[in-house]
Structure formats: C-alpha cells, structure tokens
C-alpha cells in the first residue's frame, strides 16, 4: 500500500487513493504511531464520488472515524490536483458532514493554498460542565462535527492536556467532542490550542478554528464578515463568518513524503 504524508499547519495525515480496507481501524492505529509507525494524526482515504468530484473518509489515530477535517480537506484538494486526478480549480468533496466546496490557489502548476466553504456553523448557548474539582464554561458549536470552545485569558496556562480528555468524553457529549482553548488577541485575531477527539493534542484543527471563530463572533469578540486570523501551534488560518454563520476557511496544504507499507 502506497501512501502520501501531507500536513496542513502540522495537522498531518497519511493519504491513500483507493477503497477503505476492512482493517482500517487497526491500520490507522498502527501507522499513526509516532514511534513504531509512519507517525500521523490519522489516515484519510480519497476515492471517486457519485455526488461530488471526490469523496474523503477520515480515520483518527485511535482508529475511530471522523466526520470532517478542515486541514485534511485542504490537503485532499492539493493531492487530487497535483497528482493529476483533476484539472479543476473548484472542487466538491463528499464528507460525512456533507459536500464541501474547495477553491484551489495555483502557482507554478501546484496548489499553494486552499479556501474551503465549510457550510454553516451552529452555535449553542454556553454550557457549564463539571470537570474534576472545577466547573468549565464552554460554547458548544457544530460545523459538521462537534466542538466545545473554551475562552481563557492566558494561553500559557491553558490546561489542554488536563481538561481536554475529560471534556472530550464528558457525558454532555455522548459521541465525544473536540475541545478548543481560545485567547482573544483582538477583534481580528484569536490564539487557539486544541484537543482533538480521537487524536489528542494536535498542531492544528481546521474545523476547530471555524468553530472558535463562530463562537467569538457570537460572543461579540470578533465581527462577522471580516477575516479572523486564528493562530494555532502549527501556523495561521484565515476564517470568515458571514451574517448567516456560513464559514469560509483559507490556509496552506503541503506534501511531506511518499511511503509504502507491505500488505
């Protein structure tokens, strides 16, 4: 099996064009291991689609399947264009959270960045969650997958490793949840760290950045219609939230290396 390791702001996956094998959970756990495998946040399979240009399926490092990945879908756009599966610069991708539209930015015959129409964010009222000996206030947001956004005053003190796993599996979120810690820098900039459902701490989360921007607009920290820079451990994404809560995300996508695994 041949794979291509790609990353968007350090959020790295192993990409395969073809059918998903029956042992995908075991395979994703094995290959994602950063000491004994190739090392990644999971695996993404790309295939033709009956309803869009291509279909993507996402498997986390723990073998579970994810509905959507913002950094991952940008890499899918680069993969199919740079490898010659399409010559389109506007693509539709089928995901478990619906069909997403990509705009590819081409320079010198290669994709340099990708903008994604992420659809509409659904921001709920704040929720108080008991976590250990404290109570955490979070803003639940859905952007096709679930997020719990927590606003903090000092990112240096963000308890990502402590609270992330507790909230991910909290009874308030029966299917698990991605957890974002957000510091508001200005009305145009947010600092974010993330605990991803099924993967733990990662360098970046595209859907998490979208959810966080939508929550910041809802709370009046940022403005709708204006680009918001979300600074993650792996780099920056630009998020725009429309008055109707439709989300557009723009950011890079990069190849890392090609690999082969014996079947």
C-alpha positions, 0 to 999 in steps of 0.5 A, a space after each residue: 500500500 502506497 501512501 502520501 504524508 501531507 500536513 496542513 499547519 502540522 495537522 498531518 495525515 497519511 493519504 491513500 487513493 483507493 477503497 477503505 480496507 476492512 482493517 482500517 481501524 487497526 491500520 490507522 492505529 498502527 501507522 499513526 504511531 509516532 514511534 513504531 509507525 509512519 507517525 500521523 494524526 490519522 489516515 484519510 482515504 480519497 476515492 471517486 464520488 457519485 455526488 461530488 468530484 471526490 469523496 474523503 473518509 477520515 480515520 483518527 489515530 485511535 482508529 475511530 472515524 471522523 466526520 470532517 477535517 478542515 486541514 485534511 480537506 485542504 490537503 485532499 484538494 492539493 493531492 487530487 490536483 497535483 497528482 493529476 486526478 483533476 484539472 479543476 480549480 473548484 472542487 466538491 468533496 463528499 464528507 460525512 458532514 456533507 459536500 464541501 466546496 474547495 477553491 484551489 490557489 495555483 502557482 507554478 502548476 501546484 496548489 499553494 493554498 486552499 479556501 474551503 466553504 465549510 457550510 454553516 456553523 451552529 452555535 449553542 448557548 454556553 454550557 457549564 460542565 463539571 470537570 474534576 474539582 472545577 466547573 468549565 464554561 464552554 460554547 458548544 458549536 457544530 460545523 459538521 462535527 462537534 466542538 466545545 470552545 473554551 475562552 481563557 485569558 492566558 494561553 500559557 496556562 491553558 490546561 489542554 492536556 488536563 481538561 481536554 480528555 475529560 471534556 472530550 468524553 464528558 457525558 454532555 457529549 455522548 459521541 465525544 467532542 473536540 475541545 478548543 482553548 481560545 485567547 482573544 488577541 483582538 477583534 481580528 485575531 484569536 490564539 487557539 490550542 486544541 484537543 482533538 477527539 480521537 487524536 489528542 493534542 494536535 498542531 492544528 484543527 481546521 474545523 476547530 478554528 471555524 468553530 472558535 471563530 463562530 463562537 467569538 463572533 457570537 460572543 461579540 469578540 470578533 465581527 462577522 464578515 471580516 477575516 479572523 486570523 486564528 493562530 494555532 501551534 502549527 501556523 495561521 488560518 484565515 476564517 470568515 463568518 458571514 451574517 448567516 454563520 456560513 464559514 469560509 476557511 483559507 490556509 496552506 496544504 503541503 506534501 511531506 513524503 511518499 511511503 509504502 507499507 507491505 500488505 
